Structures are given as structure tokens and as C-alpha cells.
Amino acid sequence: MGKFDYVGQLMHLPLESLQSSEMSSESEFVVTAAAARLQETDGRNWIPLIVKEVGDYQYEVVSNHFIFAVAQHADLEKVWCIIIQPDDEIIDQTQFLAREKTPRINLATASRDMIFAALRHLAASPENPLKGVDLTVAVNRIEAADRSAWQDFSPIPKLKCGITKGKKLDALNSVFFIDAPPPPPAPPEIISIKQASHEEILERLKYLTDYRIGGFDKFEPETIADIIFAAPKTKWKSLNPLTKLDCGFETSHIKVLKTVFSL
């Protein structure tokens, strides 16, 4: 048979052919009582296990671990299973649907409604790690922030939204993740700012602004290129005179500009 011939099929598999790396979190009483009920109803698990193939006639339980624990306790010879592809995303999906794993969303791109729903989920948990946080204020400030360049959750306390460092911030890991943006491509070749054409100056400024390097996302490259190109630069001995132009540059920006400009 082919590698995935049984994918999606309901199969009656020997219990001894199944293994699991995870344990059910239910109490012994619940497992024992459920096993007794299973034995009283012909020993058929009407909710199947979700398994993946790991060898010849060998399978690993990836979801519905509680049912596996009950079947073991009931000492069944065979259990009903559905075989799925051994793909991490598919396995995650089955665990989400079985409520064995809480789904997480990318905070860098999440909508206001999704952020609000996730924070309400945390606030409704028994331990309520967001106690004292005004969720409306938190959602409004997180949504309004430029999250596209976030690498982690560290900018959130700076928003003054009630989510502070420690337990509150750490709790966000259970419902959010940050898919950090890919690194920018290599910068354009360093060129003399005295000899550069308007097009060459604009190309380098657009690189810095487009990839939000060193705070340059706040600048308008076309306007600044006009100012730099028109400025008399023959007597410049460094890039420091750029701070005296009407560009909004500060000393910290000169270091970044040295990655694309020289004298």
C-alpha cells in the first residue's frame, strides 16, 4: 500500500499498535468512570482517536488523548481511529478542535476583534492574569501601535495600556505569537553623497525607509532626497552637516546613513 493510502479512513486498530507521547490531564476518577461506561456499551469508542502512522502498522496518537487513556484503562483489544497525514499544521488543527491546545494568533497582524477576543479569553480564565487591566484601553492602544516591526511583546508595556512586565505580559504567550518580519535585503552599494545623483540618493533613502531601518520609517524619502541633492556639499568633511539641513536628522541617524553613503 502507498504511504497515505489510509489517510482519512476510519480504522479498527489493535490497541497494542498505538503509542502516545502525551498523557491525558483528566483525573483518575474521570478516566476510571469513563472506562466503566465504555465497557458497558459494547466497548466501542464512538469518538475515534486521531493517529498518525509512524511505522509499519504502528501509530501515534496525536489527538483525543483522553479517549486513549480510557481505552487503555478499559483494556480494549481494538479502538476506532482516524489516520491523518503526519503534518505539523494538520496535527495542530486536530488538537485545536479537540480543545487540547489553545490556538495562538499573530499579534503583528491580528485585527482589533481578534485581539479583543484573545484578551477576553485570558481575563475569563480562573487565574485571570489580566486582573485590573481595562481591556478596551489595552485593545485600542495595541491596535493603534505599529506592530509590523515588532520582534516580541516588549513594546506593549511602553503603550501604558495596563499590561506590564511580568505575569501580565508573559500571559500573552498563551494566545499570541509574533511572526517577526524577515531581515531586509543587502543595502545598496555605498556611494559618495557628494557625487551621487538624485536617483541614487533616493534609492538609498527608500531602502532605509521601506525596511524601517534605524527609525527611518518616519521620513519622507522624496522630500529628503531633494534637500540633500540641492545642498552645497563640496566642503563637507563628514556626513554631520546633514543634521543642519531641514531633514529632521539627528546624530543617531548619521550612523545609519553611513551604511549607504560616504564622502
C-alpha positions as CSV (number, residue, x, y, z in Angstrom):
1,M,0.0,0.0,0.0
2,G,1.1,3.6,-0.6
3,K,2.3,5.9,2.1
4,F,-1.0,7.7,2.6
5,D,-3.5,5.0,1.4
6,Y,-5.3,5.0,4.7
7,V,-5.3,8.8,5.4
8,G,-8.8,9.9,6.3
9,Q,-10.1,6.4,6.8
10,L,-11.8,5.1,10.0
11,M,-10.0,2.0,11.1
12,H,-10.3,-0.5,13.9
13,L,-6.7,-0.8,15.1
14,P,-5.2,-3.0,17.8
15,L,-4.6,-1.1,21.0
16,E,-1.1,-2.6,21.2
17,S,-0.2,-0.9,17.8
18,L,-0.8,2.6,19.3
19,Q,1.6,4.7,21.3
20,S,1.3,8.2,22.8
21,S,3.9,10.7,24.0
22,E,1.3,12.7,25.9
23,M,-0.9,11.9,28.8
24,S,-4.5,12.9,29.5
25,S,-4.8,15.6,32.1
26,E,-8.1,14.2,33.4
27,S,-8.3,12.8,37.0
28,E,-8.1,9.0,37.6
29,F,-11.7,9.1,38.7
30,V,-12.9,10.5,35.4
31,V,-10.8,8.0,33.4
32,T,-12.0,5.1,35.5
33,A,-15.6,6.1,35.3
34,A,-15.5,6.6,31.6
35,A,-13.7,3.3,31.1
36,A,-16.5,1.5,33.0
37,R,-19.1,3.2,30.9
38,L,-17.2,2.3,27.7
39,Q,-17.2,-1.4,28.8
40,E,-21.0,-1.3,29.5
41,T,-21.7,-0.1,25.9
42,D,-20.1,-2.8,23.9
43,G,-16.6,-1.3,24.2
44,R,-16.9,0.8,21.1
45,N,-15.4,4.3,21.2
46,W,-17.8,6.3,19.1
47,I,-15.5,9.3,19.2
48,P,-12.3,8.0,17.4
49,L,-8.7,8.6,18.2
50,I,-6.7,10.7,15.8
51,V,-3.5,9.0,14.9
52,K,-0.6,9.3,12.5
53,E,1.4,6.4,11.1
54,V,5.0,6.1,12.5
55,G,5.9,2.7,11.1
56,D,4.6,-0.5,9.6
57,Y,1.2,-1.0,11.4
58,Q,2.4,1.3,14.2
59,Y,0.6,4.6,15.0
60,E,1.0,7.5,17.4
61,V,-2.0,9.2,19.0
62,V,-1.9,12.9,18.2
63,S,-5.4,13.9,19.5
64,N,-8.2,12.7,21.8
65,H,-5.6,11.5,24.3
66,F,-8.4,11.2,26.9
67,I,-10.1,8.6,24.8
68,F,-6.8,6.7,24.5
69,A,-6.4,6.7,28.3
70,V,-9.9,5.4,28.7
71,A,-9.4,2.7,26.2
72,Q,-6.2,1.6,27.9
73,H,-8.0,1.5,31.3
74,A,-10.9,-0.4,29.8
75,D,-8.3,-2.9,28.4
76,L,-9.8,-2.9,24.9
77,E,-8.3,-5.0,22.3
78,K,-9.1,-2.7,19.4
79,V,-10.1,1.0,19.1
80,W,-11.6,3.1,16.3
81,C,-9.1,5.6,14.8
82,I,-8.9,8.1,12.0
83,I,-5.5,8.3,10.4
84,I,-4.2,11.7,9.4
85,Q,-1.1,12.9,7.5
86,P,1.9,13.4,9.8
87,D,1.9,17.2,9.1
88,D,2.5,19.6,12.0
89,E,-0.1,22.0,10.8
90,I,-2.8,19.3,10.5
91,I,-1.9,17.9,13.9
92,D,-2.2,21.3,15.4
93,Q,-5.6,21.7,13.8
94,T,-6.9,18.4,15.3
95,Q,-5.6,19.4,18.7
96,F,-7.3,22.8,18.5
97,L,-10.6,21.2,17.5
98,A,-10.3,18.7,20.4
99,R,-9.6,21.6,22.8
100,E,-6.3,20.0,23.7
101,K,-4.3,23.1,22.6
102,T,-5.2,26.8,22.7
103,P,-4.8,28.4,19.2
104,R,-2.5,31.4,19.1
105,I,-2.7,34.3,16.6
106,N,0.0,36.6,15.2
107,L,-0.2,39.8,17.1
108,A,1.7,41.6,14.4
109,T,-1.2,41.2,12.0
110,A,-4.2,40.5,14.3
111,S,-7.4,42.5,13.9
112,R,-9.0,44.5,16.7
113,D,-11.7,42.0,17.1
114,M,-9.2,39.1,17.4
115,I,-7.1,41.0,19.9
116,F,-10.1,41.8,22.0
117,A,-11.3,38.1,21.9
118,A,-7.9,36.8,22.9
119,L,-7.6,39.2,25.9
120,R,-11.2,38.4,27.0
121,H,-10.3,34.7,26.9
122,L,-7.3,35.4,29.2
123,A,-9.4,37.6,31.5
124,A,-12.1,34.9,31.7
125,S,-9.7,32.2,32.9
126,P,-9.8,31.2,36.6
127,E,-6.4,32.8,37.3
128,N,-7.2,36.0,35.3
129,P,-3.6,37.2,34.6
130,L,-5.0,40.5,33.3
131,K,-6.8,41.4,36.5
132,G,-7.0,45.2,36.8
133,V,-6.5,45.8,33.0
134,D,-9.1,47.8,31.2
135,L,-9.4,45.6,28.1
136,T,-10.9,48.3,25.9
137,V,-7.9,50.6,26.6
138,A,-5.5,47.8,26.1
139,V,-7.0,46.7,22.8
140,N,-7.2,50.3,21.5
141,R,-3.6,51.0,22.2
142,I,-2.3,47.7,20.9
143,E,-4.3,48.0,17.7
144,A,-3.2,51.6,17.1
145,A,0.5,50.7,17.5
146,D,2.7,50.0,14.6
147,R,3.1,46.2,15.2
148,S,4.6,45.3,11.8
149,A,8.2,45.5,13.0
150,W,7.7,44.0,16.5
151,Q,10.1,41.2,17.3
152,D,8.4,40.3,20.6
153,F,6.0,41.6,23.2
154,S,8.4,44.1,24.8
155,P,6.8,47.2,23.2
156,I,3.5,46.5,24.9
157,P,4.4,47.9,28.4
158,K,5.5,51.1,26.7
159,L,2.0,51.6,25.4
160,K,0.8,52.3,29.0
161,C,-2.2,50.0,28.4
162,G,-2.1,48.3,31.8
163,I,-0.2,45.2,30.6
164,T,3.0,45.4,32.5
165,K,6.2,43.3,32.5
166,G,5.9,40.1,34.4
167,K,2.8,37.8,34.7
168,K,0.6,40.0,32.6
169,L,3.0,40.3,29.7
170,D,4.0,36.6,30.0
171,A,0.4,35.5,29.8
172,L,0.1,36.8,26.3
173,N,2.3,33.9,25.1
174,S,-0.6,31.6,25.5
175,V,-2.8,33.3,23.0
176,F,-0.4,35.4,20.8
177,F,2.8,34.9,18.9
178,I,4.9,37.4,16.9
179,D,5.9,36.3,13.4
180,A,9.0,38.5,13.2
181,P,9.5,40.1,9.7
182,P,12.2,38.7,7.5
183,P,15.6,40.5,7.6
184,P,15.9,43.2,4.9
185,P,17.9,42.5,1.8
186,A,21.5,43.7,1.5
187,P,21.7,47.5,1.3
188,P,22.6,49.3,-2.0
189,E,26.3,49.9,-2.6
190,I,27.8,52.7,-0.5
191,I,28.2,55.8,-2.7
192,S,29.7,59.2,-2.3
193,I,27.0,61.6,-1.2
194,K,28.9,64.4,-2.9
195,Q,28.8,62.7,-6.3
196,A,25.5,60.8,-6.0
197,S,22.7,61.6,-8.5
198,H,19.3,62.5,-7.2
199,E,18.1,59.0,-8.2
200,E,21.0,57.3,-6.3
201,I,20.3,59.3,-3.2
202,L,16.5,58.5,-3.4
203,E,17.2,54.8,-3.9
204,R,19.3,54.6,-0.7
205,L,16.8,56.6,1.4
206,K,13.9,54.5,0.2
207,Y,15.8,51.4,1.2
208,L,16.2,52.8,4.8
209,T,12.6,53.9,5.0
210,D,11.0,50.9,3.2
211,Y,12.7,48.5,5.6
212,R,12.3,50.7,8.7
213,I,16.0,50.8,9.4
214,G,17.1,52.9,12.3
215,G,13.9,54.9,12.6
216,F,13.9,56.0,9.0
217,D,10.3,54.9,8.5
218,K,9.2,58.3,9.8
219,F,10.9,60.2,7.0
220,E,9.7,61.1,3.5
221,P,12.5,59.9,1.2
222,E,11.4,62.0,-1.9
223,T,11.5,65.3,0.1
224,I,14.8,64.5,1.8
225,A,16.4,63.4,-1.4
226,D,15.5,66.8,-2.9
227,I,17.1,68.6,0.1
228,I,20.3,66.6,0.1
229,F,20.8,66.8,-3.7
230,A,20.3,70.5,-3.7
231,A,22.6,71.2,-0.7
232,P,26.2,72.5,-1.4
233,K,28.3,69.6,-0.3
234,T,31.8,70.3,-1.7
235,K,33.2,71.5,1.6
236,W,31.8,68.7,3.7
237,K,34.4,66.7,5.6
238,S,31.8,64.3,7.1
239,L,28.1,63.4,7.0
240,N,27.5,65.5,10.1
241,P,26.3,68.6,8.1
242,L,23.2,66.5,7.3
243,T,21.9,67.3,10.8
244,K,21.9,71.0,9.9
245,L,19.7,70.5,6.8
246,D,15.9,70.7,7.1
247,C,15.7,66.9,7.0
248,G,14.9,66.1,10.7
249,F,18.1,64.1,11.0
250,E,19.8,63.7,14.4
251,T,23.2,62.4,15.3
252,S,21.8,58.9,15.7
253,H,20.7,58.9,12.1
254,I,24.2,59.7,10.8
255,K,25.4,56.2,11.8
256,V,22.7,54.6,9.8
257,L,23.3,56.9,6.8
258,K,27.0,55.7,6.8
259,T,25.7,52.3,5.7
260,V,24.7,53.7,2.3
261,F,26.6,56.9,2.0
262,S,30.3,58.0,2.2
263,L,32.0,61.3,1.3
